[in-house]
Amino acid sequence: RRLAALTREAGLDGVVCSAHEVAQLKADWPHGLFVVPGIRPAGANVGDQKRVMTPSAALDAGAGVLVIGRPITGAADPAAAAEAIAASL
């Protein structure tokens, strides 16, 4: 929260944060942009990510931009993986 407040005071529009913090930060900064990595579809391998959340849960928490890398790039059919994630929203 402290770093997000400093970011806001510096005139920036948002922060990169865990999906687990986005709801609290959104309450402090309602118009901030929250870029959230560590997004994994339900049942996906979390890999080295320790703090993951599903795409819909992250959006519900207040994420503005979802960073979804390996579940798409590591899929046998990346386009189908991306379409499935989009359809889940």
N, C-alpha and C positions, 0 to 999 in steps of 0.2 A: 504494500500500500504506500509506503514511504517513497519508493522509487517511482511508482506511477504518479504520485503527487508532484514529485520533482519534474517529471517529464511534462506533465500538464502545465506546471508553472513556467517551464522553459518554452512553452508555446507549441509543443508538438501535438499531433493529433491523436496519438495512441501508442500502444505498447505491444510487445510480444509477451505472452504470458501463458501459463498452464491453464487448461480448461478448468482446473480445480480452483483457480483464483478469480476467474473471469466474473462470476456473479458478484462477488464482493467488490471488485474493482468497478464494475458497471454501476453499482449502487453509489459509489463515490464520484464517478465520472460518467454520468448518463450518456453524454454525447461522444465519448471516446471510442476509438477504433481499437478493437482487440483482435490481434492476429494470434491464432492458437495452433501450435504444432502438437504432435502426439495424438492425432486423430486416427482411430482405428474402427472399422466396421465391427459390429458385434460378432464375436467368435474368431476374429482375425488374430494372427500371431502378433504379440506386442513387441517382439524383438528386444532391443535394448532400451525401449521406452519404459520408464517407471510410472509415469503419471498420464495414463491414456484415458480417453473418453470417446464415446461413439459420436458420429457426426451430429445426429439429432439432439443428443444430450448437450453437446457443446453449443449448438445454436440456441437451444432453450436457455442455457446459462447466460447467453449474451455475447457469444463470439461473433465477430464481424467477418473474419476471414479464417477459413479452415485450411490448415496445411496438412495435406494427405499425400505422403510420398510413397513409401514402400508398398503399402497395400495396392497401389496402382502400378508403380514401376516394376514391382516384383511379381505381378500377376502374369499368368500364362497369356492372358488376353487383356492388356491394359485398358483398351477402350471399353470392353465389357465390364471390367471392374469399376471404372469411373462412372459408367452409366448405371450400374447397380447401386453405387453409393448415392448418386444424384436421385435415383428413383426412391431411395429410402427416406429422402427428405420430403 
